Amino acid sequence: MTAAGCDHNRINTLTREALAAQGLVMGEDYESLSVIFPAQKTGCAWAGLGSVPGPYTWINLYGTAGGLGVLGHEFGRNLGLGHQGRSMCTDGDLVDCTSNGTSAKSLMGGGGPAAGFSAPEMIRAGWLSGSEAVEVDASGTYTLRSLHGAGEGTRALDIPMGEDRLVVEYRHAAGTLDGAIEGVHAYRVPKGAYGSSALIDMTEANKTVANDAATDADAITAVTDPASMVSVAVVSSGGGKATVKVSLDGEKLTAAPSAGKTADANPAPAPEHTGSDTDAGDGAADATEVRSGGSAPAEDTTDLAATGGGSNTVPLAATGTLLVAAGAGALVMMRRRRRA
């Protein structure tokens, strides 16, 4: 890697040339390429880069296991996901909201290794089926199971809200995920751009990795958008499921007195990956993205997003991944499915 320094394009080119010398060709033998290398060899100022969306990631290890977490974050960038923001909304009124930092409910925000992806991000990636992410077209009462973990049932509600969408999920401990997250959470999806969703937060308590706030500190109880005549209220929440009431006809709903405070008596189910396909929808540009410069890989003209050295994200395991040790670096290639 010393021959390329911190030039990500040069690193990519040299890596693909080395693979081609072994008979492995991009687009024929593999679809995605992640180059992992030690920071001591490059002196890069970033921990990771990812094409947004696209097939390439560069992971600059700082000598700790956290480098694999950066890989998970940059994989999200390849899917077209942005840094998930946090939107402070006064008294649950979605007309009066201000941007305030990032969400702690996703590895694309400040959620750390145990948060995984949020519901709108999973919808963006195509990981939730139609029965798991229900598009609400009528007022009614809906039951949600936990977003992560094994089992069947509705994991998210996808609600029309004018030009935007409102995605509602229920979070509950599931294996290694969501041990510090509990309750019903809501996200604004601007103009259907699920990769650019923002957490709706009604309190200043915002649960983060670094604080000791209650696990359901920023869970919603009721939110209303008068402009689109949409209102959502939590009837009950806890123990692995939640009941949510949705109005699409202008009725302003209020939460039940005990909403979100049900005792957690159920053990956490095992984690589950709910799908594998991706779509080619919205990108998720934000201020951290930089246009790749220099001599870029011939087939790659997508944006890049950088992850700083302090990022705290979760590694992802993907079926069909090939890990190849190569001198001071390592290559992670997503194998292309050959057709008979």
BELDAHU-V897987 format. One record per residue. N is the residue number from 1. RES is the residue in one letter. OMEGA is omega in radians with two decimals (* if undefined). Layout:
[[N & RES & OMEGA] [N & RES & OMEGA]]
This chain:
[[1 & M & -3.12] [2 & T & -3.14] [3 & A & -3.12] [4 & A & -3.07] [5 & G & 3.13] [6 & C & 3.10] [7 & D & -3.04] [8 & H & 3.11] [9 & N & 3.13] [10 & R & 3.09] [11 & I & -3.13] [12 & N & -3.10] [13 & T & -3.13] [14 & L & 3.14] [15 & T & -3.13] [16 & R & 3.07] [17 & E & 3.12] [18 & A & 3.11] [19 & L & 3.13] [20 & A & 3.11] [21 & A & 3.09] [22 & Q & 3.13] [23 & G & -3.13] [24 & L & -3.03] [25 & V & 3.10] [26 & M & 3.13] [27 & G & 3.09] [28 & E & -3.10] [29 & D & 3.09] [30 & Y & -3.07] [31 & E & -3.12] [32 & S & -3.10] [33 & L & 3.04] [34 & S & 3.14] [35 & V & -3.09] [36 & I & -3.06] [37 & F & -3.11] [38 & P & -3.11] [39 & A & -3.10] [40 & Q & -3.10] [41 & K & -3.00] [42 & T & -3.07] [43 & G & -3.14] [44 & C & 3.13] [45 & A & -3.10] [46 & W & 3.10] [47 & A & -3.13] [48 & G & 3.02] [49 & L & 3.07] [50 & G & 3.05] [51 & S & -2.97] [52 & V & -0.39] [53 & P & 3.14] [54 & G & -3.00] [55 & P & -2.98] [56 & Y & 2.94] [57 & T & 3.07] [58 & W & -3.07] [59 & I & -3.06] [60 & N & -3.05] [61 & L & 3.11] [62 & Y & 3.09] [63 & G & 3.12] [64 & T & 3.12] [65 & A & 3.14] [66 & G & 3.12] [67 & G & 3.11] [68 & L & 3.05] [69 & G & 3.07] [70 & V & 3.10] [71 & L & 3.11] [72 & G & 3.12] [73 & H & -3.12] [74 & E & 3.01] [75 & F & 3.06] [76 & G & 3.09] [77 & R & 3.08] [78 & N & 3.12] [79 & L & 3.13] [80 & G & -3.11] [81 & L & 3.07] [82 & G & 3.02] [83 & H & -3.06] [84 & Q & -3.11] [85 & G & 3.11] [86 & R & -3.11] [87 & S & 3.12] [88 & M & -3.06] [89 & C & -3.08] [90 & T & 3.06] [91 & D & 3.12] [92 & G & 3.10] [93 & D & -3.02] [94 & L & 3.07] [95 & V & -3.04] [96 & D & -3.09] [97 & C & 3.08] [98 & T & 3.12] [99 & S & -3.09] [100 & N & 3.06] [101 & G & -3.09] [102 & T & 3.13] [103 & S & 3.04] [104 & A & -3.08] [105 & K & -3.10] [106 & S & 3.03] [107 & L & 3.05] [108 & M & 3.02] [109 & G & 3.11] [110 & G & -3.01] [111 & G & 3.12] [112 & G & -2.99] [113 & P & -3.06] [114 & A & -3.10] [115 & A & -3.05] [116 & G & 3.10] [117 & F & 3.07] [118 & S & -3.08] [119 & A & -3.14] [120 & P & 3.10] [121 & E & 3.11] [122 & M & 3.05] [123 & I & 3.12] [124 & R & -3.10] [125 & A & -3.11] [126 & G & -3.08] [127 & W & 3.11] [128 & L & 3.12] [129 & S & -3.14] [130 & G & 3.12] [131 & S & 3.13] [132 & E & 3.05] [133 & A & -3.02] [134 & V & 3.04] [135 & E & -3.05] [136 & V & 3.12] [137 & D & 3.13] [138 & A & 3.06] [139 & S & 3.14] [140 & G & 3.13] [141 & T & -3.02] [142 & Y & 3.09] [143 & T & 3.14] [144 & L & 2.93] [145 & R & -3.14] [146 & S & -3.08] [147 & L & -3.14] [148 & H & 3.11] [149 & G & -3.10] [150 & A & 3.07] [151 & G & -3.13] [152 & E & 3.10] [153 & G & -3.12] [154 & T & -3.14] [155 & R & -3.09] [156 & A & 3.01] [157 & L & -3.13] [158 & D & -2.91] [159 & I & 3.08] [160 & P & -3.13] [161 & M & -3.06] [162 & G & 3.08] [163 & E & -3.10] [164 & D & 3.03] [165 & R & 3.06] [166 & L & -3.14] [167 & V & -3.11] [168 & V & -3.14] [169 & E & 2.99] [170 & Y & -3.11] [171 & R & -3.09] [172 & H & -3.11] [173 & A & -3.13] [174 & A & -3.09] [175 & G & -3.14] [176 & T & -3.10] [177 & L & 2.97] [178 & D & 3.05] [179 & G & -3.13] [180 & A & -3.13] [181 & I & 3.12] [182 & E & 3.00] [183 & G & -3.13] [184 & V & 3.13] [185 & H & -3.10] [186 & A & -3.10] [187 & Y & 2.99] [188 & R & 3.11] [189 & V & -3.06] [190 & P & 3.07] [191 & K & 3.07] [192 & G & 3.13] [193 & A & -3.03] [194 & Y & 3.10] [195 & G & -3.13] [196 & S & -3.09] [197 & S & 3.10] [198 & A & 3.09] [199 & L & 3.05] [200 & I & -3.08] [201 & D & -3.11] [202 & M & -3.06] [203 & T & 3.05] [204 & E & -3.02] [205 & A & -3.09] [206 & N & 3.14] [207 & K & 3.10] [208 & T & 3.11] [209 & V & -2.98] [210 & A & -3.10] [211 & N & -3.09] [212 & D & 3.09] [213 & A & 3.12] [214 & A & -3.08] [215 & T & 3.13] [216 & D & -3.04] [217 & A & -3.09] [218 & D & 3.03] [219 & A & -3.14] [220 & I & 2.94] [221 & T & 3.07] [222 & A & 3.06] [223 & V & -3.10] [224 & T & 3.02] [225 & D & -3.08] [226 & P & -3.09] [227 & A & -3.13] [228 & S & 3.11] [229 & M & 3.14] [230 & V & 3.09] [231 & S & 3.14] [232 & V & 3.11] [233 & A & 3.12] [234 & V & 3.10] [235 & V & 3.09] [236 & S & -3.10] [237 & S & 3.08] [238 & G & 3.07] [239 & G & 3.09] [240 & G & 3.08] [241 & K & 3.12] [242 & A & 3.06] [243 & T & -3.04] [244 & V & 3.09] [245 & K & -3.11] [246 & V & 3.05] [247 & S & 3.10] [248 & L & -3.04] [249 & D & 3.07] [250 & G & 3.11] [251 & E & 3.12] [252 & K & -3.08] [253 & L & 3.06] [254 & T & -3.09] [255 & A & 3.01] [256 & A & -3.08] [257 & P & -3.08] [258 & S & -3.07] [259 & A & 3.08] [260 & G & -3.07] [261 & K & 3.13] [262 & T & -3.13] [263 & A & -3.13] [264 & D & -3.07] [265 & A & -3.06] [266 & N & 3.06] [267 & P & -3.12] [268 & A & 3.08] [269 & P & 3.12] [270 & A & 3.13] [271 & P & -3.10] [272 & E & 3.00] [273 & H & -2.95] [274 & T & 3.11] [275 & G & -3.10] [276 & S & -3.05] [277 & D & 3.04] [278 & T & 3.08] [279 & D & -3.09] [280 & A & -3.06] [281 & G & -2.98] [282 & D & 2.89] [283 & G & -3.08] [284 & A & -3.09] [285 & A & 3.01] [286 & D & -2.99] [287 & A & -3.11] [288 & T & -3.09] [289 & E & 3.06] [290 & V & 3.11] [291 & R & -3.14] [292 & S & -3.09] [293 & G & 3.11] [294 & G & -3.11] [295 & S & -3.06] [296 & A & 3.03] [297 & P & -2.99] [298 & A & -3.08] [299 & E & -3.05] [300 & D & 3.09] [301 & T & -3.10] [302 & T & 3.08] [303 & D & 3.03] [304 & L & 3.04] [305 & A & -3.09] [306 & A & 2.99] [307 & T & -3.14] [308 & G & -3.10] [309 & G & -3.11] [310 & G & -3.10] [311 & S & -3.11] [312 & N & -3.05] [313 & T & -3.01] [314 & V & 3.07] [315 & P & 3.11] [316 & L & 3.05] [317 & A & -3.12] [318 & A & 3.11] [319 & T & 3.12] [320 & G & 3.14] [321 & T & 3.11] [322 & L & 3.12] [323 & L & -3.08] [324 & V & 3.06] [325 & A & -3.11] [326 & A & 3.13] [327 & G & -3.10] [328 & A & -3.08] [329 & G & 3.06] [330 & A & -3.13] [331 & L & 3.01] [332 & V & -3.08] [333 & M & 3.02] [334 & M & -3.10] [335 & R & 3.08] [336 & R & 3.11] [337 & R & 3.13] [338 & R & 3.07] [339 & R & -3.14] [340 & A & *]]
